[in-house]
Amino acid sequence: MKTTIEVPTELVGVLEHVLRHYSYALQKHPQFPDCLVHQAAIVAEEAGELLREANNKNQNLARHECTQTAAVALRMLTKLK
């Protein structure tokens, strides 16, 4: 099912990119843990990779890791319903 929503213009590209990563993650890893701690650990792992790239002052890789972190966080949020 697809739904259309209004979002601020500056978020359109960002959200499209995050949702592409979300879809890719669903295909690559169809199973996602039911355990809340395991879910949070996956989000934290991605956030740690983001922090590493930020510390390395690598903006391109930081953007990539930020997108992955957001996608995994969305995945966790869908499990929390």
PyMOL commands that place a pseudoatom at each C-alpha (Angstrom):
pseudoatom trace, name=CA, resn=MET, resi=1, chain=A, elem=C, hetatm=0, pos=[0.000, 0.000, 0.000]
pseudoatom trace, name=CA, resn=LYS, resi=2, chain=A, elem=C, hetatm=0, pos=[1.264, 3.457, -0.850]
pseudoatom trace, name=CA, resn=THR, resi=3, chain=A, elem=C, hetatm=0, pos=[0.132, 6.634, 0.838]
pseudoatom trace, name=CA, resn=THR, resi=4, chain=A, elem=C, hetatm=0, pos=[0.784, 10.198, -0.197]
pseudoatom trace, name=CA, resn=ILE, resi=5, chain=A, elem=C, hetatm=0, pos=[1.690, 12.702, 2.487]
pseudoatom trace, name=CA, resn=GLU, resi=6, chain=A, elem=C, hetatm=0, pos=[2.804, 16.307, 2.437]
pseudoatom trace, name=CA, resn=VAL, resi=7, chain=A, elem=C, hetatm=0, pos=[6.328, 16.919, 3.713]
pseudoatom trace, name=CA, resn=PRO, resi=8, chain=A, elem=C, hetatm=0, pos=[8.531, 19.986, 3.768]
pseudoatom trace, name=CA, resn=THR, resi=9, chain=A, elem=C, hetatm=0, pos=[10.384, 20.386, 0.478]
pseudoatom trace, name=CA, resn=GLU, resi=10, chain=A, elem=C, hetatm=0, pos=[13.812, 20.003, 2.085]
pseudoatom trace, name=CA, resn=LEU, resi=11, chain=A, elem=C, hetatm=0, pos=[12.813, 16.550, 3.387]
pseudoatom trace, name=CA, resn=VAL, resi=12, chain=A, elem=C, hetatm=0, pos=[11.616, 15.042, 0.113]
pseudoatom trace, name=CA, resn=GLY, resi=13, chain=A, elem=C, hetatm=0, pos=[14.996, 13.841, -1.131]
pseudoatom trace, name=CA, resn=VAL, resi=14, chain=A, elem=C, hetatm=0, pos=[16.136, 12.820, 2.342]
pseudoatom trace, name=CA, resn=LEU, resi=15, chain=A, elem=C, hetatm=0, pos=[13.028, 10.732, 2.990]
pseudoatom trace, name=CA, resn=GLU, resi=16, chain=A, elem=C, hetatm=0, pos=[13.170, 9.128, -0.447]
pseudoatom trace, name=CA, resn=HIS, resi=17, chain=A, elem=C, hetatm=0, pos=[16.759, 8.089, 0.246]
pseudoatom trace, name=CA, resn=VAL, resi=18, chain=A, elem=C, hetatm=0, pos=[15.898, 6.740, 3.717]
pseudoatom trace, name=CA, resn=LEU, resi=19, chain=A, elem=C, hetatm=0, pos=[12.941, 4.782, 2.317]
pseudoatom trace, name=CA, resn=ARG, resi=20, chain=A, elem=C, hetatm=0, pos=[15.133, 3.262, -0.415]
pseudoatom trace, name=CA, resn=HIS, resi=21, chain=A, elem=C, hetatm=0, pos=[17.532, 2.072, 2.302]
pseudoatom trace, name=CA, resn=TYR, resi=22, chain=A, elem=C, hetatm=0, pos=[14.559, 0.805, 4.314]
pseudoatom trace, name=CA, resn=SER, resi=23, chain=A, elem=C, hetatm=0, pos=[13.307, -1.246, 1.341]
pseudoatom trace, name=CA, resn=TYR, resi=24, chain=A, elem=C, hetatm=0, pos=[16.797, -2.574, 0.659]
pseudoatom trace, name=CA, resn=ALA, resi=25, chain=A, elem=C, hetatm=0, pos=[17.194, -3.617, 4.303]
pseudoatom trace, name=CA, resn=LEU, resi=26, chain=A, elem=C, hetatm=0, pos=[13.862, -5.454, 4.198]
pseudoatom trace, name=CA, resn=GLN, resi=27, chain=A, elem=C, hetatm=0, pos=[15.036, -7.445, 1.185]
pseudoatom trace, name=CA, resn=LYS, resi=28, chain=A, elem=C, hetatm=0, pos=[18.533, -8.117, 2.518]
pseudoatom trace, name=CA, resn=HIS, resi=29, chain=A, elem=C, hetatm=0, pos=[17.396, -8.970, 6.073]
pseudoatom trace, name=CA, resn=PRO, resi=30, chain=A, elem=C, hetatm=0, pos=[13.717, -9.987, 5.951]
pseudoatom trace, name=CA, resn=GLN, resi=31, chain=A, elem=C, hetatm=0, pos=[13.766, -11.040, 9.608]
pseudoatom trace, name=CA, resn=PHE, resi=32, chain=A, elem=C, hetatm=0, pos=[14.063, -8.359, 12.277]
pseudoatom trace, name=CA, resn=PRO, resi=33, chain=A, elem=C, hetatm=0, pos=[14.343, -9.289, 15.950]
pseudoatom trace, name=CA, resn=ASP, resi=34, chain=A, elem=C, hetatm=0, pos=[11.284, -9.217, 18.177]
pseudoatom trace, name=CA, resn=CYS, resi=35, chain=A, elem=C, hetatm=0, pos=[13.422, -8.476, 21.236]
pseudoatom trace, name=CA, resn=LEU, resi=36, chain=A, elem=C, hetatm=0, pos=[13.415, -4.760, 22.037]
pseudoatom trace, name=CA, resn=VAL, resi=37, chain=A, elem=C, hetatm=0, pos=[17.024, -4.846, 23.259]
pseudoatom trace, name=CA, resn=HIS, resi=38, chain=A, elem=C, hetatm=0, pos=[18.225, -6.520, 20.058]
pseudoatom trace, name=CA, resn=GLN, resi=39, chain=A, elem=C, hetatm=0, pos=[16.322, -3.991, 17.963]
pseudoatom trace, name=CA, resn=ALA, resi=40, chain=A, elem=C, hetatm=0, pos=[17.870, -1.106, 19.875]
pseudoatom trace, name=CA, resn=ALA, resi=41, chain=A, elem=C, hetatm=0, pos=[21.309, -2.696, 19.541]
pseudoatom trace, name=CA, resn=ILE, resi=42, chain=A, elem=C, hetatm=0, pos=[20.974, -2.708, 15.754]
pseudoatom trace, name=CA, resn=VAL, resi=43, chain=A, elem=C, hetatm=0, pos=[19.992, 0.971, 15.760]
pseudoatom trace, name=CA, resn=ALA, resi=44, chain=A, elem=C, hetatm=0, pos=[22.867, 1.739, 18.149]
pseudoatom trace, name=CA, resn=GLU, resi=45, chain=A, elem=C, hetatm=0, pos=[25.321, -0.126, 15.917]
pseudoatom trace, name=CA, resn=GLU, resi=46, chain=A, elem=C, hetatm=0, pos=[24.318, 2.022, 12.940]
pseudoatom trace, name=CA, resn=ALA, resi=47, chain=A, elem=C, hetatm=0, pos=[24.490, 5.161, 15.080]
pseudoatom trace, name=CA, resn=GLY, resi=48, chain=A, elem=C, hetatm=0, pos=[27.980, 4.126, 16.188]
pseudoatom trace, name=CA, resn=GLU, resi=49, chain=A, elem=C, hetatm=0, pos=[29.069, 3.864, 12.560]
pseudoatom trace, name=CA, resn=LEU, resi=50, chain=A, elem=C, hetatm=0, pos=[27.631, 7.341, 12.000]
pseudoatom trace, name=CA, resn=LEU, resi=51, chain=A, elem=C, hetatm=0, pos=[29.605, 8.682, 14.950]
pseudoatom trace, name=CA, resn=ARG, resi=52, chain=A, elem=C, hetatm=0, pos=[32.782, 7.067, 13.638]
pseudoatom trace, name=CA, resn=GLU, resi=53, chain=A, elem=C, hetatm=0, pos=[32.413, 8.789, 10.276]
pseudoatom trace, name=CA, resn=ALA, resi=54, chain=A, elem=C, hetatm=0, pos=[31.578, 12.101, 11.942]
pseudoatom trace, name=CA, resn=ASN, resi=55, chain=A, elem=C, hetatm=0, pos=[34.726, 11.793, 14.066]
pseudoatom trace, name=CA, resn=ASN, resi=56, chain=A, elem=C, hetatm=0, pos=[36.668, 11.121, 10.864]
pseudoatom trace, name=CA, resn=LYS, resi=57, chain=A, elem=C, hetatm=0, pos=[35.064, 14.264, 9.402]
pseudoatom trace, name=CA, resn=ASN, resi=58, chain=A, elem=C, hetatm=0, pos=[33.895, 12.249, 6.398]
pseudoatom trace, name=CA, resn=GLN, resi=59, chain=A, elem=C, hetatm=0, pos=[30.681, 13.991, 5.419]
pseudoatom trace, name=CA, resn=ASN, resi=60, chain=A, elem=C, hetatm=0, pos=[29.783, 11.617, 2.568]
pseudoatom trace, name=CA, resn=LEU, resi=61, chain=A, elem=C, hetatm=0, pos=[30.111, 8.472, 4.665]
pseudoatom trace, name=CA, resn=ALA, resi=62, chain=A, elem=C, hetatm=0, pos=[28.432, 10.221, 7.621]
pseudoatom trace, name=CA, resn=ARG, resi=63, chain=A, elem=C, hetatm=0, pos=[25.452, 11.003, 5.373]
pseudoatom trace, name=CA, resn=HIS, resi=64, chain=A, elem=C, hetatm=0, pos=[25.340, 7.355, 4.278]
pseudoatom trace, name=CA, resn=GLU, resi=65, chain=A, elem=C, hetatm=0, pos=[25.479, 6.067, 7.860]
pseudoatom trace, name=CA, resn=CYS, resi=66, chain=A, elem=C, hetatm=0, pos=[22.884, 8.632, 8.965]
pseudoatom trace, name=CA, resn=THR, resi=67, chain=A, elem=C, hetatm=0, pos=[20.549, 7.372, 6.241]
pseudoatom trace, name=CA, resn=GLN, resi=68, chain=A, elem=C, hetatm=0, pos=[21.099, 3.772, 7.334]
pseudoatom trace, name=CA, resn=THR, resi=69, chain=A, elem=C, hetatm=0, pos=[20.513, 4.700, 10.969]
pseudoatom trace, name=CA, resn=ALA, resi=70, chain=A, elem=C, hetatm=0, pos=[17.235, 6.396, 10.059]
pseudoatom trace, name=CA, resn=ALA, resi=71, chain=A, elem=C, hetatm=0, pos=[16.128, 3.395, 7.980]
pseudoatom trace, name=CA, resn=VAL, resi=72, chain=A, elem=C, hetatm=0, pos=[16.860, 0.949, 10.799]
pseudoatom trace, name=CA, resn=ALA, resi=73, chain=A, elem=C, hetatm=0, pos=[15.137, 3.246, 13.306]
pseudoatom trace, name=CA, resn=LEU, resi=74, chain=A, elem=C, hetatm=0, pos=[12.050, 3.236, 11.081]
pseudoatom trace, name=CA, resn=ARG, resi=75, chain=A, elem=C, hetatm=0, pos=[12.197, -0.526, 10.952]
pseudoatom trace, name=CA, resn=MET, resi=76, chain=A, elem=C, hetatm=0, pos=[12.309, -0.666, 14.735]
pseudoatom trace, name=CA, resn=LEU, resi=77, chain=A, elem=C, hetatm=0, pos=[9.420, 1.786, 14.991]
pseudoatom trace, name=CA, resn=THR, resi=78, chain=A, elem=C, hetatm=0, pos=[7.274, -0.447, 12.772]
pseudoatom trace, name=CA, resn=LYS, resi=79, chain=A, elem=C, hetatm=0, pos=[7.880, -3.319, 15.193]
pseudoatom trace, name=CA, resn=LEU, resi=80, chain=A, elem=C, hetatm=0, pos=[6.913, -1.195, 18.210]
pseudoatom trace, name=CA, resn=LYS, resi=81, chain=A, elem=C, hetatm=0, pos=[3.438, -0.322, 16.864]
for i in range(1, 81): cmd.bond("trace and resi %d" % i, "trace and resi %d" % (i + 1))
show_as sticks, trace
zoom trace
